[in-house]
């Protein structure tokens, strides 16, 4: 099955990505240069932070 394992920084828990489309996108991102990967990580971080703030504001 197409999933990758990674450790969460928050507690070292093992988890899997099961969304095939997202997994493929992450594989493609891995091939990008350092600056492009940094930009994508920044976008993801900003989006997740926004969602967390919105959830807290409810």
C-alpha positions as CSV (number, residue, x, y, z in Angstrom):
1,X,0.0,0.0,0.0
2,X,1.3,3.5,-0.8
3,X,1.9,5.1,2.6
4,X,4.9,6.5,4.3
5,X,5.8,6.4,8.0
6,X,7.1,9.4,9.8
7,X,7.6,10.4,13.4
8,X,5.7,13.3,14.8
9,X,7.9,15.8,16.5
10,X,5.4,16.3,19.3
11,X,5.8,12.9,20.8
12,X,7.6,10.5,18.5
13,X,4.4,8.7,17.6
14,X,4.4,6.7,14.4
15,X,1.8,7.7,11.9
16,X,0.9,7.0,8.2
17,X,-0.2,9.1,5.3
18,X,-3.1,7.2,3.7
19,X,-4.3,9.9,1.3
20,X,-2.7,8.7,-2.0
21,X,-3.0,12.0,-3.8
22,X,-1.3,13.8,-0.8
23,X,1.4,11.1,-0.7
24,X,2.2,11.6,-4.4
25,X,2.4,15.3,-3.9
26,X,4.8,14.9,-1.0
27,X,7.0,12.6,-3.1
28,X,7.1,15.2,-5.9
29,X,7.9,18.0,-3.4
30,X,10.9,15.9,-2.2
31,X,12.4,16.3,-5.7
32,X,12.3,20.1,-5.6
33,X,15.2,22.3,-4.6
34,X,15.8,23.4,-1.0
35,X,14.2,26.9,-1.5
36,X,11.0,25.5,-3.1
37,X,10.6,22.9,-0.3
38,X,11.1,25.7,2.3
39,X,8.3,27.7,0.5
40,X,5.9,24.8,0.5
41,X,6.6,24.0,4.2
42,X,5.9,27.7,5.0
43,X,2.6,27.6,3.1
44,X,1.6,24.4,4.9
45,X,2.6,25.8,8.3
46,X,0.6,29.0,7.7
47,X,-2.5,27.1,6.6
48,X,-2.4,24.8,9.6
49,X,-1.8,27.7,12.0
50,X,-4.7,29.5,10.5
51,X,-7.0,26.5,11.0
52,X,-5.8,26.1,14.6
53,X,-6.5,29.8,15.4
54,X,-9.9,29.5,13.8
55,X,-10.7,26.5,15.9
56,X,-9.7,28.2,19.1
57,X,-11.8,31.3,18.1
58,X,-15.0,29.2,17.9
